[in-house]
Amino acid sequence: MKQYYIYILTNKYRTTFYIGMTNDLNRRTSQHNDSMGSIFTSKYNLTDLIYYELYNNVDQAISREKQLKNWKKEWKINLIKTTNPNLETLTIL
């Protein structure tokens, strides 16, 4: 069964956030770190993974990504802090 991730990247100052979706979180975060992820993440140096959610259904993942992209910045920060209170960079194994 395929798995899908919604993830949030930020910069070292935690001032700008990027929300994306992928079926391979390691590959996708590596692409962002190599400036091959997106123009937006390259422009604002968004390389630190600070949050992710796992889904088994692609439609649910897409729906959640759209929902989070419409959230206010404060709401996103509060969501991140539920699992990552210090907004630390996460590592994926």
N, C-alpha and C positions, 0 to 999 in steps of 0.2 A: 504494500500500500504506500502510495506517495505521501509525503509530508510537505507542508507549506509553512513558511515562516513570514510573519509580519515583523519588521525590525525597525528600530530607531537608531540613527547615527547622529553624532554631534561633533562639535569641534572641541579643542582642549579647554576653551573658556565656557563651554556649555551654554552658548548664546543662540545658536541656530540648530534646528533639528530637521532631519530628513526621515521620512517614513517610506519604506519600500516593502516589496513582497518578493519571495524567491522560494524555490524548492531545494536550494543548496546554500545554506547560510555561510558556510566556510568559503565557498567559491565566490559568492557575491561580495562578502566583506573584503576578501582579498582584492577583488576587482576595484572596489572603492578605494582601498588603500594604495593601489597602483595607479590611481587617477583614470581608471577605465570604467568606472561605475556609472557616472552621469556627469553632465556638465555642472549641475547645481552642486553636487558633493565636491567636485574638483574646485570649483570657484570659491567655496566657503571652507575648504579643507575639513570636510566632515568625514572623519575616519574612525571615530571611537564608537563602537557598538555599546549601547547602554541599556537596551531593552529589546526583548523579542517575545513573540507568542507563537505557539505551534498549533497547526490545524491539519486535519486529515482530509478536509474537503476544500477544494480550490474555490468554490463559490463563497464559502464562509470566509475564507482568507481575503478574497477580493472585497467582499462587503465590509469586513473589519478595516482593511486598509483605507477604503474610501471614507469610512466613519472617522477614523483617527485623523485623516488629512483635513477634515473639516473642524476639528477641535481647536479651541484656543490654546495658546502656548502654556498657560497656567494649568489647564486640564491635563495636557501631555506630561508636564513635569510631575504633577500629582500621581498620574498613572505609573510613571517610571519609578517614583519613590516607593510604590507599594512593594516592589521586589528588589529595588536597588536604591536604598535611601540616600546614599552618598554620591549617586550618579557616577559610580566608578566604571571604568572600561571593562567590559566583559570579554572573556576568552571562550571560544568554542572549541571543543575537542572533536 
